[in-house]
Amino acid sequence: MNIHDIKERSIDKIAKTASCLKDALPYITQDGKYNDESKDRPFWWTNSFWAGILWQMYDVTGDKVYADYAIGCEKKLEKVMYEYEKDDHDLGFLWLLSGVEHFEHFKGEKAKNDALLAASILASRYDLTAKVIRAWNGEGAKGLAIIDCMMNLPLLYWASEQEKDARFKKIAMSHADSVIKNFFRDNGSVCHIVKFDTETGERLEDLGGQGYKQGSSWTRGQGWAIYGFIQSYQWTKEQRYLDTAKKVADYFIGEAKKNDYKVKCDFCQPENDNLYDSSAASIAACGMIEIYKETGEKKYLKEAENLILATSENFCPWDNEKDMALVNFGSESFEKHEHLALIYGDYYFFHAVCELDDILN
Ligand code: GLY
């Protein structure tokens, strides 16, 4: 299948899935059926990705039903902001694909207000001493920052633009600069978690997090870095963010090629361990497409296409009509060591496919 065929097949499949899920908040599939986190875990970080898929469907089909379902998802997220102790760094994921998309499509003061409120709570997590946005909550998470959080920064850039107020953007840039200083290794890879002393701001240690082990290279984390830094470049036009995105992308490409673009959970896991993470490939591809758009360097477009074609060929259950997922073979973490269909894997795959089709055809 070429990219255009993959897009058409994806649209057909999502249309069927949407008629079952409507405005649910799916996370993973069980026996091929997506679950719904609406009742038990409305605050879970992945709860906006179905809305993100629905907005993308609205864009490609023009069918208003998808926008209505996406707004239904957003309504379920509103109450999350009033449970302060459950709110964390992932308010960016939650609101960029729900309230911000709603506002960008239809305007509306409520969506804007809620997204700005989410941005304010996110900004309040900035640690003045360590100069990072704090990850997670509770005593055990004190002083922790994670690479994933690069993806939450666009909510702050967006808030600055809306409010004509540089404070949000400055916090985002300070976090991004601390990540450049503290997360990178010489080969262009990033670690998942860094722990700081919250009294002195000193970097204490890096942790393996969801990857194989301390010092290893969790592939989804590399993807978050590529896509996160290129978006920081797009919002600020600061060359160092583009250079950083390219550095991780080049590292990712070099490693992915070694396994014919079938991306494992960690580039450093033992060679005979076949735990994959298809979501990492799609996230990295999304980032590479944006690098191509900014630089015109065809290499990044081609490598994004290679990643998506390999994902489609090896990990998409196209022949299984009963499987709601677009993509299988995602993994939450190396420790769990389990293949899953993850809603964010579907979101980034579909987004990359739509972008590639627009550019190539
Ligand atoms: N942001 C959490 C993850 O990537 O699993």
Boltz pocket constraint, residues with backbone or C-beta under 6 A from the ligand:
constraints:
  - pocket:
      binder: B
      contacts: [[A, 45], [A, 148], [A, 210], [A, 220], [A, 332]]
      max_distance: 6.0
